[in-house]
Amino acid sequence: MATCLKGDRWTSRRILKRAKEVLHEEGLRSLWFKILGETVYRRVVLLECPLDEPIAEVTSSLPVVIDLLRDTELDEYIALRPEADPSKIQRRLAAGQRCFVARCEGRMVYASWTATGRALIDYLATEIPLAPDEVYSYEALTSPHVRGLNIAPALYSRIMRHFRDAGYRRVVKAIMPENIPAFRANEKVAARPFGVMGYVKVGLWRRDFCRVRRGSLPPGETPAAYGPAYWDSVVRKFDDKKYHLDAFLAELKRQAHLSLIQRWGACQQRAGCSRPICSRRRLDSMGSSWIWPAVWPSAWMCRRSLPAGHEAETRTG
């Protein structure tokens, strides 16, 4: 439910105290999902910031200086985030990840990490796939005494411009649904939800999931993968190979399909059928199988009007 400081351990008393704090500050729903997150179920909302669209200009209410964290400034970073592991921060910097920081009057008051290529979502203990032109922004924190002064969205805007100028397509973020302040800060830079990522776990069994909205690209996918070139390659792939590995099995399958169509009364035009379908003889002459659902009322009435022996004939024919 919360991250322990180094050297601290969760006790029953601390757990109950933290539960009361969450219930009082965030409500029953947040407490419920935090309990699930510590047991069987975790999820995050995926947000995207398209970099090919106009980027909102956000100004902080306090004068801040934005810069990148250097490996010689770890003590200053630890002062902002006492729970952070210095060796882990050094590994991130060595791997090429960038940490954007904001200082007010020489004091670090904000920090946010970005990664390209590959990135780990610590809360889910899994990697998020990233396309070559995607950036993952994570682990943002504003010092409590300067929150609500537009420092976070001002830095988001700066991060987006930085990576847009470097040729990236979008910035992806993963935020817990209960983190309302984070959503409000991201709304100011036109970040929008596009999916949910998480897992369900019982004992040693675990199932990960990633669902995106219709029309959105999953993390790790590029628009080119769904463009004309992609579908042209699919057509060429199927044109170069046979549809069936065995001609005998293909013929059995085709005959079964044709019998199914005829059994449902879609092969002959009879009284009461307003939508005549091509005959089985014509389907046979095509040399291919075609299946479609006859769901309109007239097809059903046609099916009911078939003679009693017709269905038996089609089953044995």
Secondary structure, 3 states (H helix, E strand, C coil): CCCCCCCCCCCHHHHHHHHHHHHHHHCHHHHHHHHHHCCCEEEEEEEEEECCCCCCCCCCCCCCEEEECCHHHHHHHHHHCCCCCHHHHHHHHHCCCEEEEEEECCEEEEEEEEECCEEEECCCCEEEECCCCEEEEEEEEECHHHCCCCHHHHHHHHHHHHHHHCCCCEEEEEECCCCHHHHHHHHCCCCEEEEEEEEEEECCEEEEEEEECCCCCCCCCCHHHHCHHHHHHHHHHHHCCCCCCCHHHHHHHHHHHHHHHHHCCCCCCCCCCCCCCCCHHHHHHHCCCCCCCCCCHHHHHHHHHCCHHHHHHHHHC
